[in-house]
Amino acid sequence: MNREWVSIKNAVNREFIAAESLELIGSGLSARQAIKKVAEKFAISDWKTHSAVHALVFETLRARNVLDRIIKEVLNNKSLKDLNPFMLNVLRVATYQMHIQNVPAALATNEAVVSIGQNMEEKDKQLINALARRIEKIQPSTIIENTSDRYDVLALEYFMPKWLVKHLIEVWGEARAKSIMSNLGKPPKRTIRVNTLKISPDTFLEMDHRMQLEKTPLLDVFNVVKTEVPLPRVKGYKESLFFIQDFASTLVSHVLKPSPEDDVLDACAAPGGKTTHIAQLMQNRGRIVAIDIRRRRALELHKKLKLFTVKNTSLIIADANMLPLKATFDKILLDPPCTGSGTIGSRPENKWRLTKRYTKWISKLQIKLLNHVSKAVKLGGTLVYSTCSIIKNENEDIIEKFLQNHPDFYLERTEPFLGEPAINMPEAQRLLPDKINCEGFFIAKIRKKH
């Protein structure tokens, strides 16, 4: 299907752009990558239009399981796969607008038909029109009422995959699981970290950056209460005076507590938020060795190190599992690949890609990395293990298994302790979105005996 004909002046509405972006997300791109690619394709430079599309894409993604259930109701026993991917996403956007955003049904249907465009076959426009009009008559509440499985009901009510609903209830109990889910799907509070290699927090606060900021327990981290323009357009962003980073992520480097005299290993470093933070906490002194296996992301990290004027870091593109670690380090940060289940508020596409099977596979990689990297900890040195996951077998289970097989290590309390005690592991901490308005994180600190 060739849609190159569409002109931004005549036919492209935000619903069209959202549907194109959702189609790219379905092919594997992240939501941000997809929106950026479509915006470039149609030369959309107005940030207000970009923000509107961003919101429509993200909200449609968050509710995708409910939207798909509604669409299935009008397909007459056909599968969603029987629809062209672009047409399916046009319907998803229209269904979201009708039944969640409360846009007048006739308007949502009209925008869906417009999204299909003038150069597509008439039968496609007629099909979209017919399906959208049927969707207008569906009541989402009746779908839930007619669902008997308790986990299916909760999955629909909280816009979550069923396997994750089950896991959270098994670990936390139903009441706390509901509290976590009701907050997990929402975007977390925006936070920024001041780059103290270029400017002090006090001086940054005095700048005319047109942001309303709120202090946090971390002196270099601020909550963004209000801003007149998107954060990448705020004064100081292009100059790398601050970095957009979730609060929980910034806490990890503070728990590592690197000093200017330390040798530090950042074992899975890209995209580099924590690496640059560690460098500034070390005042650009000491030594950091940053490793990442992915060349593209490592090159992004290299660029970021330059922008942030980091001078104490060596970058190695390699598999941390295969690297012969001859040197030893005072501090090691292992932030391994994970499901990212704690970040689905800001990356809603991920929750529909994750599976229970994947959590089992990734946990095997995590324990393998921890076993290997721990060999490089100096006697008396520490290793911080962190993930942006809320899945128990990526967190407490990994640390428990590691300590059982490594009696020369022991848990140490993670300070600053700003979250809640991990499950049966009071020294480690979890940050969960229903208690702290941030992404879901796990942080543990282990020390090697002298």
N, C-alpha and C positions, 0 to 999 in steps of 0.2 A: 504494500500500500504506500503510494507516494504522496506525502503531504507537504512537499517542498513549495507548492504553489501558494500557500497561505501567506497573506501579507498582514503585517501587524496593524496596518492602518484600517483594513477593511474587515477582516474576519477573525482575527485571533482575540478571543476573550480569555479571561483568566482561567475559566473552566477547561478550555482547550489546552492551555499551557500546563495546567495541573495534570490533565489526563496524559499528555505526552511525557511529563516527568514521571508519573506513576508507571508508565510502560517501561521506561528506562530502569526504574527501580526494580521492576519485575525481572529485568535481565541481569541484575546483579549490582548495579550502581547504588551508592548510598543516596539518601534523599537529597543531601546538600550537593553532591556531585551532579545528580540528575537535574535539579533545578538550575544549577549554574550552566550546565550544558545547553539546556533548552533556552535559557535567557540569552546566552551568547548566540544561539542559532537565529533567534528572532530580534537580536539587537535591543533587548530590553534593558535600558540603563536607569530608568526611574526607580528609585529604591522603594517608593510606596507601592508600585505595582509588584515589584519583587517580593515585598513583605506580604502582600495580599495572597500571592501565589504560594509562598512559603507556608502561610497559615492554612490554606486550603489543602495543600498536599499533606501536611503533617496531621491535620485533624482527620482527613480521610483515611490515612494510614492507621491512626490510633484505633479507629472503629471498624477496621476492615472485616473482622469476623462477623460482626452484626450486619454490615452492609451486604456481604456476600450471602448471608442467610436470607435476607430480604430479596435479593436478586434471584436466588434459586427458586423462591416461591412463584415467580412469574415465568419461569423457563419451561414449564410443561414437561418436567422429568428430564430435561436436557442438563448437561453439565456446564459449569462455568467455562470449561476448556473448549466448549463448542463455540464460544464467542471469540471474535477477533480481540486480541489483547487491548488494543486501543479503545474499541467499543465497550469492552468490559469496564475499563477505567473511566470512560465518560459516564457510564451508568453508576459506578461507585461514587463519583463526585456528585452527580445529581441526587442519588439516594441520601448521601450525607446532608446535602443542602435541604432536602425535603424533611427528613425525619430527625435530624439532630440539630442542624443550624436553624430550622424553622423558616426557611425561605419559602414563600408561596409556591405551592406545587406547580402551578402553571408556568411560573417564571423559571423554575429549575428545569422543567421539561423543555421549555423553549431554548434555554442556554445549552442543554444537552444536544439538541438538534443542530443549533448553530455551530457547536463544537465539531460536529461531524464534517461540516464544511461544504462548500458549493461544488467542489470537484469530485466528491465521492459519489458512488452510485446511489440513485434515488431509493433503491430498495434498502440500503443501509440506513438512510435517514428515516424511512418509514418504519423499519424495525426498531430503531432507537426510540422513536416517538411512541410506538405501540407499547414497548416494554416500560418506558418511563411512565406512561399513563396508568399502566397496571400497578406499578410501584407506588404511585400516588395513593392508591386505595388500600395498601397494606398497612396494618397497625403493628409496629414492632412489639408492642406489649403482648399481643396474642401469640407471637412466635415464642416468647419466653414462657407464657402460660402453658403452651402446648409442648414444652420441653420437660421431660420427666427426670432426666439424669441431673443430680444436684450439681456436679462439677460443670456440666454443660451450661446450666443456668448461670452459675457464677462467672463462667468464662464470658458469657454474653453480657452480663450486667457490668463487668469490670473491664471489658475489652481485652481479655487475656487469653493466651493459648491454654487449653485444658490441662496439659501436662504440668504447666507452671502453677496453675491453681492448685492442683493436687499436691505438688511439692511444698508449696508455701503452707498449706493446711497441715500437712504431715509434720512439718518442722515447727510451726508457730502456733498451731491451733486456728480454728476458723475465725474467731473474733480479730485476732492480730493480723491474720492473713488478709482479711477484708480491709483492715486499716492500711496495711502496706500496699495492697493493690489499688486502692482508691487514690493513693498519692504517687505510686510508681509510674502511672501512665501520664502524669502531668509534667510539663517542663519544669525543671528545678529552678530555684532562684538563681538569677545571673550573678556571677562573681568575677572579679578581676584580681590579678596579682600584679602588684607594682614591681617593675624591674629595677631593683635597688642598685644594680650595676651602673644605672644611668641617672637615677633620681631617687631621692628619699621619699618615703610615704607622706611625710608632712609637707614637703614641697609640692608633691603631686596633688595633694588635697587643695592646695592654694591656687592651682592652675585654673584657668577659665576653660574647662573641658565640657561644661554644660551637662554634667552628670550629677545626679543626687546620689551620694554614696553613704553607706552605713558601715561603721567599723565592725570587725569580727574579732574573735579571740586571737586571731593570727594577725600580727602587726602589719604584715605586707599584703594582706588580703582584705578586699572590701566587697560588700554586697552592693549591687547596682539597684537602687530603688526606682530611679527614673532617668531616662535619657531622651533627648530631643530627636536624635537620629540613631540608626543602628550602630552598635558598638564598633564595627570596623571603620565607621566614618567619623568616630569621635577623635578630637584633637589628641595627639600623642600615640595613637595606635600604630600608624605607619612608621613612626619614629621608634617603635618598640619600647615605649615608656611603660606600657602595661601589656598584660597577656590575658586573654579570655580563658579562664580555667575554672572548673567546678571546685567548690569549696572542699569536698572530700578529697579530691585529687591533690590539692595544695597541702592538705594535712599530712600526706604521706611523706613528703620531703622533710617536714618539721619533725616527724617521728624518727626519721633516719638520723637527724641531728648531726649533720656533717660539720666538722670544724675546718678552719683554714689549713691545718697541718695534716689532714687526712689523705690517704689514698682511697679512692672510692671507685667501685665498679657499678655501673648501671647496665644490667645484663640484657634487658629488652627495652632499649632506650627510646626508639622512635614512637610517636612523632616529636618528642623532646620537651614536652611541658615540664616534666619532673627533672630532666637533665639540666635545663636552664635554671630551674629553681634551685637545685642543689648547688650549682655554680655560684649563684648569687648569695646563698647562705654561707658558702665558703669564701666569699669576697674575692672570687676569681683567683684564689690561691690553692695550694695543695695540688692534687692531681685527680682527674676523673677519666676513666676509660669507659666509653659508651659503646655498646655492642648492639647491632640489630641485623637480622638476617635478610630483611627486605631492602633491596637496593634503592628503590624509588623513595621509600619512606626515610631511609638513611640519608639520602641526598637532601630531602626536605629538612631533616634535622641539621645537616651541615649548614644549610642556608640560615636556619634559625639561630644557630650558634653565632654566626657572623652578625646577624641583625641585633642580637642581644649583647654583643661585644663580649662573648664568653671566650676566654683565652686559656683556660686550664684544662681543656677537654680534648682527648684524642678519640677519634671515631673509627671503629672497626666494623666492616660489613662482613658478618660471619654468623654461623649458627652457634649460639652460646652452648648448645648441647655437645657440639663437636670440637669446640675450641680447647686446645691444650693449655690449661690455666697454670702456668709456671709461677706467676707472681701471686702474692697474697695481698689482701686489702683490709683496711681498718673497718670499712663500712661497705656493704653490698645492698643494692636495691634490686629485688627481683619482682617486677610487675609483669608477669607472664601473659601470653595470649590467654584470653578467657572468653566466656560467652557474652560478656558485656550486658548481662541481664539487669544490672543496676542502672544502666544508662538508657533504657527504652523510653523514658520520658522525653529525652532529647534526640533519640534515634529510634523512632517507633517502628521503622521497617525491620529492625533486628528481631523483634519478638515473633514475627511470622516466619523467620528463617531458622530460628533455633529449634532444636529437637532434644528430647531426653537422651537419645543416642549420642548426640554431639557432646553433651555435658560429660558423658562417660569417656569419650575419646579425648576431650581437651584436658580432663583431670589427669589422665595418664601422662600427657605431655608436661603438665605442670609439675608433677612429682619428679619426673625425670630431670627437668630443668633444675629444680630445687636440689636434688641429690648431687648433680654435677657442679653447680655454681657454689654450693656450700663448701666445696673442697678448697676454695680460694679465700675463705675467711681466716684472718690471722687469729692466733691464740688470743682470747680476750676480746676479739672483734665481734661485730654484730651484723645480722642480715635482716632486712625488713622485707617481708613478703606481703604484697598487696594485690587485690583484684577489684575491678569494678563490677563484680558479680554478687548476686544474693543467693547463689546456689551453694548449699552446704558442702557438697562433695568437691567443690573447687576451693574451699576455704578451710574450715575447721578440720575436715577429714584429711586434707593434705598435710597440715601441720601435725596432726596427731600421728599420722603414719610416718612422717619424717622423724619425729622425736622418738618413736618406738625403735627405729633402726639406727639412730644416732645419739647414743647416750652422752656424747661429748658436747651436746648442745642443750640449752634449756630456754624456756620462755621468759621473756622480760616484759614488764608492763610497758605498754605503748603510751608514751607521753609526747605531746599533750593528749590527754584522754578526753575526747569531746563527744564520743559516740556512746554506745552501750556495750556491756560485756558480750563477747562472742559466746556462742552456745557451748556450755561446759568448758569454757576457756576464758576466765575473767581477765587474764593479762592482755589478751587481744581485744580489739574493738571492731564493732560493726557500726556503720553509719547507714541508717535506713530512712527513706524519704518521709515516713509518717511522723518521725520524731525530729529530724533535722531536714530542712528544706534543701536537700542536695541529692546527688546521685547515690545509689546504693554502693557501698564500698566495704571491704574487709581489710584490716591491717593487723599484722602480727609481727612481733620482733623477737628474734632468737639470738642468743649469745653463745659463742664458743668458749668452753672452759679453758682456763690457763693450763 
